[in-house]
Amino acid sequence: MGVELETIIPLTMAKLKFGLGATEELGYELKILGAKKVLLVTDRRLREHGLVDRVKGIIEREKIALAIFDAVRCEPTDRSMLQAIRKVAGMEFDAIVALGGGSTLDTAKAVNLYSTWPADLLEYVNAPIGKGKPVPGPLKPLVALPTTSGSGSETTTVIVMDFLDLHLKTGISHQHIRPTVALVDPLNSLSAPPTVTAGTGLDVLTHAAESFTIKPFDVRPKPKDPSLRPPYIGANPIADLWSEKAIEWVGKYLRRAYYNGTDVEAKSHMAMAATFAGIGFGNAGVHIPHALAYPIAGMVKKWIPPGYDTKEPMVPHGLSVALTAAANFRFTAPSNPGRHARIASLLGVNTAGLTEMEAAKRLPDAFIGLMRDIDAPNGLSAIGYSDADIPALVEGGLKQQRLLVGSPRPVTKADLTRIVEESMRLW
């Protein structure tokens, strides 16, 4: 008797409110959640732009007690997560508000998880780095207010962190981690520096493109019990709708948002693209670029990204996934030329008169063209890596088997090596 294949597409979403001024409805959302004592998780930089005071005022107008944690680290590490968890351990709160980018939202998720279900940090972290234990039950209500347009963390079940001693990134994934409410207000993203807009926009694009090209849901084994179904189920018609629209908007609006931070139309579409991509990849999953992104971020030596609030070497997540995307899609194109051709078309490539395979082969160049236009670094070598680092980067990627199993084309160590080699310099 053969393996029974998956036939079911689940879709679980947070409550979502999108639009200019959505932040003003925070008090209402907290009130209907029954919140009496709120923990606001944010970062200090946002105080300079008045966002923290604005949110603080909205919460306090509802006569809700408020505590603030504002020591979020850009691109969280295992150490920064532990510091945050320990810092709030003595605080009393019945709901959390997360105001910031993906780093802040992920930190708020971790604080929520470990304050509700205390455990050693590695208890819930994905195997083989951690124990991979499932989250025991529901968490406290979490309202997410993103201030960047990238990770889509306001809609996802994922927490990502950098394990410093291991020189790689991994995280935690479980349905209970998803925020309760997402208030996506494009006005909150107007203060983001251009390089942050660029990096987070590449995050949106790569998320959506990976989820659109990942191994389909119906070629995977059906779980023996619904509780064992993974959050990432593979490409499916529902996730495709969200991912395609996100790709289209990135192709149309990212350049504008990068060059004019006050372009409300462009920033609005990028905010919506991030949320859509989060719903798409949060359902379908990601594959090779994300697997390689974790060692790329974890092994960084001296490169400090311009425009980011950090003095330490760091590779922003969106950049770490995008740097190998072109080589990845060159490798995966034969697995489903039609899907790769569709992405190329959504990014503005004129595919008229081309076969599907010919159009699919245009996708890497479309990706690279966009990266050049928004002044992204020219490959891994531009952020400090050399050919001597390739074996370690490949080994780090191979450790992310939970992601590599989603590759639409079987991927070997030699394949990953070639992808990294081709990503050392993009143009």
C-alpha positions as CSV (number, residue, x, y, z in Angstrom):
1,M,0.0,0.0,0.0
2,G,1.4,3.4,-1.0
3,V,1.7,6.6,1.0
4,E,-1.5,8.5,1.2
5,L,-1.0,12.0,-0.3
6,E,-2.3,15.3,1.1
7,T,-5.7,16.4,-0.2
8,I,-6.6,19.2,2.2
9,I,-5.6,22.9,2.1
10,P,-6.0,24.7,5.4
11,L,-6.0,28.4,5.7
12,T,-5.8,30.1,9.1
13,M,-5.5,33.8,9.3
14,A,-5.3,36.5,11.9
15,K,-7.9,39.3,12.0
16,L,-6.6,41.9,9.6
17,K,-7.4,45.6,9.2
18,F,-5.5,47.4,6.5
19,G,-5.5,51.1,5.5
20,L,-4.4,54.6,6.2
21,G,-5.1,55.4,9.9
22,A,-5.7,51.7,10.9
23,T,-3.6,52.4,14.0
24,E,-6.4,54.6,15.5
25,E,-8.5,51.4,15.9
26,L,-6.0,49.8,18.3
27,G,-7.9,50.9,21.4
28,Y,-11.1,49.4,20.0
29,E,-9.4,46.1,19.3
30,L,-7.8,45.9,22.7
31,K,-11.1,46.7,24.3
32,I,-13.0,43.9,22.6
33,L,-10.1,41.6,23.5
34,G,-10.8,42.5,27.1
35,A,-7.3,43.8,27.7
36,K,-6.7,45.5,31.1
37,K,-2.9,45.5,31.2
38,V,-0.9,45.7,28.0
39,L,2.8,45.2,27.2
40,L,4.0,47.4,24.4
41,V,7.0,45.8,22.6
42,T,8.8,48.3,20.4
43,D,12.2,49.7,19.6
44,R,13.8,53.0,20.8
45,R,14.2,54.5,17.3
46,L,10.5,54.7,16.8
47,R,10.2,57.1,19.7
48,E,12.1,59.7,17.5
49,H,9.3,59.5,14.9
50,G,6.5,59.9,17.5
51,L,5.0,56.5,16.8
52,V,5.5,55.2,20.3
53,D,3.9,58.2,21.9
54,R,1.0,58.0,19.5
55,V,0.4,54.3,20.3
56,K,0.8,54.9,24.0
57,G,-1.8,57.7,23.9
58,I,-4.3,55.4,22.0
59,I,-3.9,52.7,24.6
60,E,-4.1,55.0,27.6
61,R,-7.2,56.7,26.3
62,E,-9.0,53.4,26.9
63,K,-7.9,53.4,30.6
64,I,-5.7,50.4,29.9
65,A,-2.6,50.0,32.1
66,L,0.6,50.0,30.0
67,A,4.2,48.7,30.4
68,I,6.8,49.3,27.7
69,F,9.7,47.1,26.5
70,D,11.8,49.0,23.9
71,A,15.1,47.2,23.9
72,V,14.4,45.1,20.7
73,R,17.5,44.2,18.8
74,C,17.5,44.6,15.0
75,E,17.7,41.0,13.6
76,P,17.1,39.2,17.0
77,T,19.6,36.7,18.4
78,D,19.2,33.9,20.9
79,R,20.8,36.2,23.5
80,S,18.6,39.2,22.7
81,M,15.5,37.0,22.9
82,L,16.5,35.6,26.3
83,Q,17.2,39.1,27.5
84,A,13.7,40.2,26.4
85,I,12.0,37.2,27.9
86,R,13.8,37.7,31.2
87,K,13.2,41.4,31.3
88,V,9.4,41.0,31.1
89,A,9.2,38.0,33.3
90,G,8.2,40.1,36.3
91,M,5.7,42.2,34.5
92,E,1.9,41.6,34.6
93,F,0.0,41.9,31.3
94,D,-2.9,40.2,29.6
95,A,-2.2,41.3,26.0
96,I,0.8,42.4,23.9
97,V,1.0,45.2,21.3
98,A,4.0,44.9,18.9
99,L,5.0,48.1,17.2
100,G,7.9,47.9,14.8
101,G,9.5,45.8,12.0
102,G,9.9,42.1,11.7
103,S,12.5,42.1,14.5
104,T,10.1,43.7,16.9
105,L,7.2,41.5,15.9
106,D,9.3,38.3,16.3
107,T,10.6,39.5,19.7
108,A,7.0,40.1,20.8
109,K,6.0,36.6,19.7
110,A,8.9,35.1,21.6
111,V,8.0,37.1,24.8
112,N,4.4,35.9,24.4
113,L,5.4,32.3,24.0
114,Y,7.9,32.0,26.8
115,S,5.9,34.1,29.3
116,T,2.8,31.9,28.7
117,W,4.6,28.6,28.5
118,P,8.0,29.0,30.2
119,A,10.7,26.7,29.0
120,D,14.3,26.5,28.0
121,L,14.8,28.6,24.8
122,L,15.6,25.5,22.7
123,E,12.5,23.7,23.8
124,Y,10.3,25.0,20.9
125,V,13.1,25.8,18.4
126,N,13.0,23.8,15.2
127,A,15.0,20.6,15.1
128,P,17.8,19.7,14.7
129,I,19.0,23.0,16.3
130,G,16.3,22.8,19.1
131,K,14.0,20.2,20.4
132,G,11.1,21.1,18.1
133,K,8.5,20.6,20.8
134,P,5.0,21.8,19.9
135,V,3.6,24.9,21.6
136,P,1.4,23.4,24.4
137,G,-1.6,25.8,23.9
138,P,-2.9,29.2,23.0
139,L,-1.0,32.4,23.9
140,K,-2.1,35.8,25.1
141,P,-3.7,38.1,22.5
142,L,-1.1,39.9,20.4
143,V,-1.9,42.9,18.2
144,A,0.8,43.6,15.6
145,L,1.4,47.0,14.1
146,P,4.2,46.7,11.5
147,T,6.3,49.7,10.6
148,T,8.1,48.1,7.7
149,S,6.9,46.2,4.7
150,G,8.8,43.0,4.5
151,S,8.6,39.9,6.7
152,G,4.8,39.8,6.9
153,S,5.4,38.7,10.5
154,E,2.0,40.3,11.4
155,T,0.3,37.3,9.7
156,T,2.7,34.4,10.2
157,T,3.3,31.6,12.7
158,V,7.1,32.0,12.7
159,I,9.7,33.4,15.0
160,V,13.2,33.8,13.5
161,M,16.5,34.4,15.5
162,D,20.2,34.2,15.0
163,F,22.0,31.6,17.1
164,L,25.3,33.4,17.6
165,D,27.5,30.5,18.7
166,L,26.3,28.3,15.9
167,H,26.6,31.1,13.2
168,L,23.2,30.4,11.7
169,K,19.6,31.4,11.9
170,T,16.6,29.2,12.6
171,G,13.4,29.7,14.6
172,I,10.1,28.5,15.9
173,S,7.0,27.7,13.9
174,H,3.6,26.9,15.3
175,Q,0.0,28.0,14.7
176,H,-0.4,29.4,18.2
177,I,2.3,31.9,17.5
178,R,0.3,33.9,14.9
179,P,-0.8,37.4,16.1
180,T,-4.4,37.7,17.0
181,V,-4.9,41.0,15.2
182,A,-2.9,42.8,12.5
183,L,-3.4,46.5,12.1
184,V,-1.5,47.4,8.9
185,D,-1.2,51.2,8.6
186,P,1.0,52.3,5.7
187,L,1.5,55.7,7.4
188,N,3.6,53.8,10.0
189,S,6.1,52.9,7.3
190,L,6.8,56.4,5.9
191,S,9.7,56.9,8.3
192,A,11.6,53.8,7.2
193,P,15.1,54.7,5.6
194,P,15.4,53.9,1.9
195,T,17.8,51.0,2.5
196,V,15.3,49.4,4.9
197,T,12.6,49.8,2.3
198,A,14.8,48.1,-0.2
199,G,15.8,45.2,2.1
200,T,12.2,44.6,3.3
201,G,10.8,44.8,-0.2
202,L,13.2,42.1,-1.4
203,D,12.0,40.0,1.5
204,V,8.4,40.4,0.2
205,L,9.4,39.4,-3.3
206,T,11.5,36.4,-2.3
207,H,8.9,35.1,0.2
208,A,6.2,35.3,-2.5
209,A,8.3,33.8,-5.3
210,E,9.4,30.9,-3.1
211,S,5.9,30.1,-1.9
212,F,4.7,30.2,-5.6
213,T,7.4,27.8,-6.7
214,I,7.6,25.5,-3.7
215,K,6.7,21.8,-4.0
216,P,2.9,21.4,-4.3
217,F,0.8,20.4,-1.3
218,D,-0.7,17.4,-3.0
219,V,2.6,15.5,-3.6
220,R,3.3,15.5,0.2
221,P,2.3,12.7,2.6
222,K,-1.0,13.3,4.4
223,P,-0.5,13.6,8.1
224,K,-1.8,10.8,10.3
225,D,-3.6,13.4,12.5
226,P,-4.7,17.0,11.6
227,S,-2.7,18.2,14.6
228,L,0.5,17.0,12.9
229,R,0.0,19.0,9.6
230,P,2.9,21.4,9.3
231,P,2.3,25.2,9.0
232,Y,4.0,25.1,5.6
233,I,2.0,22.8,3.4
234,G,3.3,23.5,-0.1
235,A,2.1,25.4,-3.1
236,N,-1.7,25.5,-3.5
237,P,-4.4,27.6,-5.2
238,I,-5.2,29.6,-2.1
239,A,-1.6,30.7,-1.3
240,D,-1.0,31.3,-5.0
241,L,-3.6,34.1,-5.1
242,W,-1.8,36.0,-2.3
243,S,1.7,35.4,-3.6
244,E,0.9,36.4,-7.2
245,K,-0.5,39.8,-6.1
246,A,2.4,40.4,-3.8
247,I,4.9,39.8,-6.6
248,E,3.0,42.1,-9.0
249,W,2.9,45.0,-6.5
250,V,6.6,44.6,-5.7
251,G,7.5,44.8,-9.4
252,K,5.3,47.9,-9.8
253,Y,5.9,49.8,-6.6
254,L,9.2,48.9,-4.8
255,R,11.4,51.2,-6.9
256,R,9.0,54.1,-6.3
257,A,8.9,53.4,-2.5
258,Y,12.7,53.2,-2.4
259,Y,13.3,56.5,-4.2
260,N,10.5,58.4,-2.5
261,G,9.8,57.5,1.1
262,T,6.7,59.8,1.2
263,D,5.0,58.2,-1.8
264,V,1.9,57.1,0.1
265,E,0.5,55.1,-2.9
266,A,3.7,53.1,-3.3
267,K,4.2,52.6,0.4
268,S,0.6,51.5,0.7
269,H,1.0,48.9,-2.0
270,M,4.2,47.6,-0.5
271,A,2.6,47.3,2.9
272,M,-0.2,45.3,1.4
273,A,2.3,43.2,-0.6
274,A,4.1,42.3,2.6
275,T,0.9,41.2,4.3
276,F,-0.2,39.2,1.2
277,A,3.2,37.6,0.9
278,G,3.1,36.7,4.6
279,I,-0.3,35.0,4.2
280,G,1.0,33.2,1.1
281,F,4.3,31.9,2.4
282,G,2.9,31.4,5.9
283,N,0.6,28.9,4.3
284,A,2.7,27.4,1.5
285,G,6.2,27.8,2.8
286,V,9.7,28.7,1.5
287,H,12.6,26.7,0.3
288,I,16.2,27.1,-0.9
289,P,16.8,30.9,-0.6
290,H,15.6,30.8,3.0
291,A,17.7,27.7,3.8
292,L,20.8,29.5,2.6
293,A,19.8,32.8,4.1
294,Y,20.3,31.5,7.6
295,P,24.0,30.8,7.3
296,I,24.5,33.9,5.2
297,A,23.1,36.0,8.1
298,G,24.7,33.9,10.8
299,M,28.2,33.9,9.4
300,V,28.5,37.6,8.6
301,K,32.0,39.0,9.5
302,K,32.3,42.7,9.3
303,W,29.6,44.0,6.9
304,I,27.3,46.6,8.5
305,P,24.2,47.5,6.4
306,P,23.8,51.2,5.7
307,G,20.6,52.8,7.0
308,Y,20.0,50.2,9.7
309,D,20.0,51.0,13.4
310,T,23.0,48.8,14.3
311,K,26.7,49.1,14.8
312,E,27.3,45.4,14.7
313,P,27.8,43.2,11.6
314,M,24.5,42.1,10.3
315,V,22.8,41.0,7.1
316,P,19.1,42.1,7.0
317,H,16.8,39.1,6.5
318,G,15.4,40.4,3.2
319,L,18.8,40.8,1.7
320,S,20.0,37.4,3.0
321,V,17.2,35.6,1.1
322,A,17.4,37.7,-2.0
323,L,21.2,37.3,-2.6
324,T,20.8,33.7,-3.8
325,A,17.3,34.1,-5.3
326,A,18.4,34.6,-8.9
327,A,20.7,31.5,-8.8
328,N,18.0,29.5,-7.1
329,F,15.3,30.3,-9.7
330,R,17.8,29.5,-12.4
331,F,18.2,26.1,-10.8
332,T,14.5,25.4,-10.0
333,A,13.0,26.8,-13.4
334,P,12.9,23.3,-15.1
335,S,10.7,22.0,-12.2
336,N,7.8,24.1,-13.3
337,P,8.7,26.6,-16.2
338,G,5.1,27.9,-16.2
339,R,5.3,29.2,-12.7
340,H,8.7,30.7,-13.1
341,A,7.5,32.4,-16.4
342,R,4.5,33.8,-14.5
343,I,6.8,35.4,-11.9
344,A,8.9,36.9,-14.7
345,S,5.8,38.3,-16.3
346,L,4.5,39.8,-13.0
347,L,7.9,41.5,-12.6
348,G,7.4,43.2,-16.0
349,V,9.2,40.9,-18.4
350,N,7.7,40.9,-21.8
351,T,7.2,37.1,-22.4
352,A,5.2,37.5,-25.6
353,G,6.4,35.0,-28.2
354,L,8.6,33.1,-25.8
355,T,8.1,29.4,-24.8
356,E,7.5,28.8,-21.1
357,M,11.1,27.7,-20.6
358,E,12.5,30.7,-22.4
359,A,10.3,33.0,-20.3
360,A,11.3,31.2,-17.1
361,K,15.0,31.8,-17.9
362,R,14.3,35.5,-17.9
363,L,13.3,35.4,-14.2
364,P,16.8,35.6,-12.7
365,D,17.7,38.6,-14.8
366,A,14.4,40.3,-13.7
367,F,15.3,39.7,-10.1
368,I,18.8,41.0,-10.6
369,G,17.6,44.1,-12.5
370,L,15.3,45.0,-9.6
371,M,18.1,44.6,-7.1
372,R,20.4,46.8,-9.1
373,D,17.8,49.5,-9.4
374,I,17.4,49.7,-5.6
375,D,21.2,49.7,-5.0
376,A,21.3,46.2,-3.4
377,P,24.8,44.8,-2.8
378,N,26.2,43.0,-5.8
379,G,26.2,39.4,-4.5
380,L,27.7,37.7,-1.5
381,S,31.2,39.1,-2.2
382,A,29.8,42.6,-1.7
383,I,28.9,41.8,2.0
384,G,32.3,40.3,2.8
385,Y,32.1,36.6,1.7
386,S,34.8,34.9,-0.4
387,D,35.1,31.6,-2.2
388,A,36.8,30.2,0.9
389,D,33.4,30.7,2.7
390,I,31.4,28.6,0.2
391,P,31.7,25.2,1.9
392,A,30.6,26.6,5.3
393,L,27.7,28.4,3.7
394,V,26.6,25.3,2.0
395,E,26.9,23.2,5.2
396,G,24.8,25.8,7.0
397,G,22.1,25.5,4.3
398,L,22.1,21.7,4.4
399,K,21.1,21.9,8.1
400,Q,17.8,23.6,7.1
401,Q,16.2,20.3,5.9
402,R,12.8,21.4,7.0
403,L,13.0,24.1,4.3
404,L,15.0,22.1,1.7
405,V,12.3,19.4,1.6
406,G,10.1,22.0,-0.1
407,S,12.5,22.5,-3.0
408,P,10.5,21.8,-6.2
409,R,13.6,20.2,-7.6
410,P,15.7,17.6,-5.6
411,V,18.7,19.5,-4.3
412,T,22.1,18.1,-3.5
413,K,25.2,19.5,-1.8
414,A,26.6,20.0,-5.2
415,D,23.5,22.0,-6.3
416,L,23.7,24.2,-3.3
417,T,27.4,24.8,-3.9
418,R,26.7,25.9,-7.5
419,I,23.9,28.3,-6.3
420,V,26.2,29.9,-3.7
421,E,29.0,30.1,-6.3
422,E,26.7,31.9,-8.8
423,S,25.6,34.2,-6.0
424,M,29.0,35.6,-5.2
425,R,28.6,38.2,-7.8
426,L,25.3,39.0,-9.5
427,W,26.2,41.4,-12.3
